């Protein structure tokens, strides 16, 4: 019984981390695109890095739908 409770909590923690990463990836993508469009030349290079990193995070964490469903963002 104790092991089942432990693994259930570990599973909930992993689900939270994936949902949080999904939301952070989505926000990074949005801010990266805004910065890329309205930023200067040096700033665009940094924003391009943020966009690429955000896409990788979204790919790893299962897309923005996971975080939106988990945190009930409407």
DSSP file (Angstrom, degrees, kcal/mol; ACC not computed):
  #  RESIDUE AA STRUCTURE BP1 BP2  ACC     N-H-->O    O-->H-N    N-H-->O    O-->H-N    TCO  KAPPA ALPHA  PHI   PSI    X-CA   Y-CA   Z-CA
    1    1 A X     >        0   0    0      0, 0.0     4,-2.0     0, 0.0     5,-0.2   0.000 360.0 360.0 360.0 -42.8    0.0    0.0    0.0
    2    2 A X  H  >  +     0   0    0      1,-0.2     4,-2.1     2,-0.2     5,-0.1   0.889 360.0  51.1 -64.7 -38.1    2.7    2.4    0.9
    3    3 A X  H  > S+     0   0    0      1,-0.2     4,-2.7     2,-0.2    -1,-0.2   0.870 107.2  53.5 -67.9 -35.8    4.5    1.8   -2.4
    4    4 A X  H  > S+     0   0    0      2,-0.2     4,-1.9     1,-0.2    -1,-0.2   0.906 109.6  47.8 -65.8 -40.7    1.4    2.5   -4.4
    5    5 A X  H  X S+     0   0    0     -4,-2.0     4,-2.1     2,-0.2    -2,-0.2   0.905 112.1  50.9 -63.6 -40.9    0.9    5.8   -2.7
    6    6 A X  H  X S+     0   0    0     -4,-2.1     4,-2.2     1,-0.2    -2,-0.2   0.946 112.3  44.5 -62.8 -49.1    4.5    6.7   -3.3
    7    7 A X  H  X S+     0   0    0     -4,-2.7     4,-2.2     1,-0.2    -1,-0.2   0.811 110.3  56.1 -69.0 -28.7    4.4    5.9   -7.0
    8    8 A X  H  X S+     0   0    0     -4,-1.9     4,-2.1    -5,-0.2    -1,-0.2   0.916 109.7  45.6 -65.9 -42.1    1.0    7.7   -7.4
    9    9 A X  H  X S+     0   0    0     -4,-2.1     4,-2.2     2,-0.2    -2,-0.2   0.878 111.2  52.3 -69.0 -36.5    2.6   10.8   -6.0
   10   10 A X  H  X S+     0   0    0     -4,-2.2     4,-2.3     2,-0.2    -1,-0.2   0.916 109.7  50.1 -63.3 -41.9    5.7   10.4   -8.2
   11   11 A X  H  X S+     0   0    0     -4,-2.2     4,-2.2     1,-0.2    -2,-0.2   0.890 109.9  49.9 -62.5 -40.3    3.3   10.1  -11.2
   12   12 A X  H  X S+     0   0    0     -4,-2.1     4,-2.2     2,-0.2    -1,-0.2   0.885 110.1  51.5 -65.4 -38.3    1.4   13.3  -10.2
   13   13 A X  H  X S+     0   0    0     -4,-2.2     4,-2.4     2,-0.2    -2,-0.2   0.909 110.2  47.8 -65.2 -42.1    4.7   15.1   -9.8
   14   14 A X  H  X S+     0   0    0     -4,-2.3     4,-2.4     2,-0.2    -2,-0.2   0.902 110.9  51.7 -65.4 -40.4    5.9   14.1  -13.3
   15   15 A X  H  X S+     0   0    0     -4,-2.2     4,-2.3     1,-0.2    -2,-0.2   0.904 110.5  49.0 -62.4 -41.0    2.5   15.1  -14.7
   16   16 A X  H  X S+     0   0    0     -4,-2.2     4,-2.9     2,-0.2     5,-0.2   0.922 110.4  50.3 -64.4 -44.0    2.8   18.5  -13.1
   17   17 A X  H  X S+     0   0    0     -4,-2.4     4,-2.5     1,-0.2    -2,-0.2   0.912 112.0  47.6 -62.6 -42.3    6.4   19.0  -14.4
   18   18 A X  H  X S+     0   0    0     -4,-2.4     4,-1.9     2,-0.2    -1,-0.2   0.901 113.8  47.2 -65.3 -40.3    5.3   18.1  -17.9
   19   19 A X  H  X S+     0   0    0     -4,-2.3     4,-2.1     2,-0.2    -2,-0.2   0.906 113.0  48.8 -67.3 -40.9    2.3   20.4  -17.7
   20   20 A X  H  X S+     0   0    0     -4,-2.9     4,-2.6     1,-0.2    -2,-0.2   0.909 111.3  49.8 -65.3 -41.6    4.4   23.3  -16.3
   21   21 A X  H  X S+     0   0    0     -4,-2.5     4,-2.4    -5,-0.2    -1,-0.2   0.870 108.7  53.8 -63.3 -36.4    7.0   22.8  -19.1
   22   22 A X  H  X S+     0   0    0     -4,-1.9     4,-2.0     2,-0.2    -2,-0.2   0.923 110.8  44.6 -63.4 -45.3    4.3   22.8  -21.6
   23   23 A X  H  X S+     0   0    0     -4,-2.1     4,-2.5     2,-0.2    -2,-0.2   0.910 113.9  50.0 -66.9 -41.6    2.9   26.2  -20.4
   24   24 A X  H  X S+     0   0    0     -4,-2.6     4,-2.6     1,-0.2    -2,-0.2   0.886 110.3  50.9 -65.3 -37.6    6.5   27.6  -20.1
   25   25 A X  H  X S+     0   0    0     -4,-2.4     4,-2.2     2,-0.2    -1,-0.2   0.896 110.4  48.9 -64.4 -40.3    7.2   26.5  -23.7
   26   26 A X  H  X S+     0   0    0     -4,-2.0     4,-2.2     2,-0.2    -2,-0.2   0.920 113.1  46.4 -65.9 -43.6    4.1   28.1  -25.0
   27   27 A X  H  X S+     0   0    0     -4,-2.5     4,-2.9     2,-0.2     5,-0.3   0.901 112.0  51.6 -65.5 -39.9    4.9   31.4  -23.2
   28   28 A X  H  X S+     0   0    0     -4,-2.6     4,-2.4     1,-0.2    -1,-0.2   0.890 109.6  50.2 -62.5 -39.1    8.4   31.3  -24.4
   29   29 A X  H  X S+     0   0    0     -4,-2.2     4,-2.2     2,-0.2    -2,-0.2   0.915 112.7  46.2 -64.9 -43.0    7.2   30.8  -28.0
   30   30 A X  H  X S+     0   0    0     -4,-2.2     4,-2.3     2,-0.2    -2,-0.2   0.954 117.0  42.4 -65.6 -50.5    4.8   33.7  -27.7
   31   31 A X  H  X S+     0   0    0     -4,-2.9     4,-2.6     1,-0.2     5,-0.2   0.860 113.5  54.3 -66.3 -34.0    7.3   36.1  -26.2
   32   32 A X  H  X S+     0   0    0     -4,-2.4     4,-2.3    -5,-0.3    -1,-0.2   0.911 109.5  46.6 -64.9 -42.2   10.0   34.9  -28.6
   33   33 A X  H  X S+     0   0    0     -4,-2.2     4,-2.2     2,-0.2    -2,-0.2   0.912 113.4  48.3 -66.3 -41.8    7.8   35.6  -31.6
   34   34 A X  H  X S+     0   0    0     -4,-2.3     4,-2.5     1,-0.2     5,-0.2   0.933 114.7  45.9 -63.6 -44.8    6.9   39.1  -30.3
   35   35 A X  H  X S+     0   0    0     -4,-2.6     4,-1.7     1,-0.2    -2,-0.2   0.863 112.0  51.8 -65.6 -35.8   10.6   39.9  -29.5
   36   36 A X  H  < S+     0   0    0     -4,-2.3    -1,-0.2    -5,-0.2    -2,-0.2   0.885 114.0  43.4 -67.4 -38.4   11.7   38.5  -32.9
   37   37 A X  H  < S+     0   0    0     -4,-2.2    -2,-0.2     1,-0.2    -1,-0.2   0.919 127.9  26.8 -73.7 -43.7    9.1   40.7  -34.7
   38   38 A X  H  < S+     0   0    0     -4,-2.5    -2,-0.2    -5,-0.2    -3,-0.2   0.476 102.8  96.5-102.0  -2.4    9.6   43.9  -32.8
   39   39 A X  S  < S-     0   0    0     -4,-1.7    -4,-0.0    -5,-0.2    -3,-0.0  -0.303  72.6-104.9 -87.7 169.6   13.3   43.6  -31.6
   40   40 A X     >  -     0   0    0     -2,-0.1     4,-2.0     1,-0.0    -1,-0.1  -0.103  46.0 -86.2 -79.5-174.9   16.5   44.9  -33.0
   41   41 A X  H  > S+     0   0    0      1,-0.2     4,-1.1     2,-0.2    -2,-0.1   0.921 127.5  41.7 -65.0 -46.6   19.1   42.8  -34.8
   42   42 A X  H  > S+     0   0    0      1,-0.2     4,-1.2     2,-0.2    -1,-0.2   0.871 115.2  51.8 -68.9 -35.7   21.0   41.5  -31.7
   43   43 A X  H  > S+     0   0    0      1,-0.2     4,-2.3     2,-0.2    -1,-0.2   0.830 102.2  60.5 -69.7 -32.4   17.8   40.9  -29.9
   44   44 A X  H  X S+     0   0    0     -4,-2.0     4,-2.2     1,-0.2    -1,-0.2   0.867 100.6  54.6 -65.0 -35.9   16.4   38.9  -32.8
   45   45 A X  H  X S+     0   0    0     -4,-1.1     4,-1.5     2,-0.2    -1,-0.2   0.906 110.4  45.5 -63.7 -41.4   19.2   36.4  -32.5
   46   46 A X  H  X S+     0   0    0     -4,-1.2     4,-1.9     1,-0.2    -2,-0.2   0.899 112.5  50.9 -67.6 -40.3   18.4   35.8  -28.8
   47   47 A X  H  X S+     0   0    0     -4,-2.3     4,-2.5     1,-0.2    -2,-0.2   0.850 105.2  56.5 -67.8 -33.1   14.7   35.5  -29.5
   48   48 A X  H  X S+     0   0    0     -4,-2.2     4,-2.3     2,-0.2    -1,-0.2   0.899 106.9  50.3 -64.1 -38.7   15.4   33.0  -32.2
   49   49 A X  H  X S+     0   0    0     -4,-1.5     4,-2.5     2,-0.2    -2,-0.2   0.894 110.4  49.4 -63.2 -40.3   17.2   30.9  -29.6
   50   50 A X  H  X S+     0   0    0     -4,-1.9     4,-2.5     2,-0.2    -2,-0.2   0.888 109.8  51.5 -66.2 -39.0   14.3   31.2  -27.3
   51   51 A X  H  X S+     0   0    0     -4,-2.5     4,-2.2     2,-0.2    -2,-0.2   0.933 111.8  46.2 -63.5 -45.6   11.9   30.1  -30.0
   52   52 A X  H  X S+     0   0    0     -4,-2.3     4,-2.0     1,-0.2    -2,-0.2   0.931 114.0  48.1 -63.3 -45.1   13.9   27.0  -30.9
   53   53 A X  H  X S+     0   0    0     -4,-2.5     4,-2.4     1,-0.2    -1,-0.2   0.881 111.0  51.6 -62.6 -38.8   14.2   26.1  -27.2
   54   54 A X  H  X S+     0   0    0     -4,-2.5     4,-2.6     2,-0.2    -1,-0.2   0.880 108.1  51.1 -66.7 -38.4   10.5   26.6  -26.7
   55   55 A X  H  X S+     0   0    0     -4,-2.2     4,-2.2     2,-0.2    -1,-0.2   0.897 110.4  49.8 -65.6 -39.3    9.6   24.4  -29.6
   56   56 A X  H  X S+     0   0    0     -4,-2.0     4,-2.3     2,-0.2    -2,-0.2   0.927 111.6  48.4 -64.0 -44.4   11.9   21.7  -28.1
   57   57 A X  H  X S+     0   0    0     -4,-2.4     4,-2.8     1,-0.2     6,-0.2   0.921 111.6  49.7 -61.5 -44.0   10.2   22.0  -24.7
   58   58 A X  H  X>S+     0   0    0     -4,-2.6     5,-2.9     1,-0.2     4,-0.7   0.884 111.0  50.0 -63.4 -37.7    6.8   21.8  -26.3
   59   59 A X  H  <5S+     0   0    0     -4,-2.2     3,-0.3     3,-0.2    -1,-0.2   0.892 115.0  43.1 -66.8 -39.1    7.8   18.7  -28.3
   60   60 A X  H  <5S+     0   0    0     -4,-2.3    -2,-0.2     1,-0.2    -1,-0.2   0.876 115.5  47.6 -73.3 -38.5    9.2   17.0  -25.1
   61   61 A X  H  <5S-     0   0    0     -4,-2.8    -1,-0.2    -5,-0.2   -39,-0.2   0.442 119.0-101.7 -89.5   0.4    6.3   18.0  -22.9
   62   62 A X  T  <5 -     0   0    0     -4,-0.7     4,-0.4    -3,-0.3     3,-0.2   0.715  64.9 -70.0  93.6  20.7    3.5   16.9  -25.2
   63   63 A X    >>< -     0   0    0     -5,-2.9     3,-0.8    -6,-0.2     4,-0.6  -0.015  63.8 -67.0  85.3 168.8    2.4   20.3  -26.7
   64   64 A X  H 3> S+     0   0    0      1,-0.2     4,-2.0     2,-0.2     5,-0.2   0.703 119.4  74.5 -71.5 -18.3    0.5   23.2  -25.2
   65   65 A X  H 3> S+     0   0    0     -3,-0.2     4,-2.4     1,-0.2    -1,-0.2   0.846  89.5  58.3 -63.4 -33.9   -2.7   21.2  -24.7
   66   66 A X  H <> S+     0   0    0     -3,-0.8     4,-2.4    -4,-0.4    -1,-0.2   0.939 110.3  40.9 -63.6 -47.6   -1.3   19.2  -21.8
   67   67 A X  H  X S+     0   0    0     -4,-0.6     4,-2.4     2,-0.2     6,-0.2   0.869 113.7  53.2 -69.1 -36.3   -0.6   22.3  -19.7
   68   68 A X  H  <>S+     0   0    0     -4,-2.0     5,-2.0     1,-0.2     4,-0.5   0.906 114.0  42.3 -66.5 -40.5   -3.8   24.0  -20.7
   69   69 A X  H  <5S+     0   0    0     -4,-2.4     3,-0.4     3,-0.2    -2,-0.2   0.903 114.8  50.6 -70.4 -40.9   -5.9   21.0  -19.6
   70   70 A X  H  <5S+     0   0    0     -4,-2.4    -2,-0.2     1,-0.2    -3,-0.2   0.923 119.6  34.3 -65.8 -45.0   -3.9   20.4  -16.4
   71   71 A X  T  <5S-     0   0    0     -4,-2.4    -1,-0.2    -5,-0.2    -2,-0.2   0.414 106.7-125.1 -91.1   1.9   -4.1   24.0  -15.2
   72   72 A X  T   5 +     0   0    0     -4,-0.5     2,-0.6    -3,-0.4    -3,-0.2   0.917  42.9 174.3  54.3  51.0   -7.6   24.5  -16.6
   73   73 A X      <       0   0    0     -5,-2.0    -1,-0.2    -6,-0.2    -2,-0.1  -0.786 360.0 360.0 -88.3 121.9   -6.7   27.6  -18.6
   74   74 A X              0   0    0     -2,-0.6    -1,-0.1    -5,-0.0    -2,-0.0   0.374 360.0 360.0-118.3 360.0   -9.6   28.7  -20.8
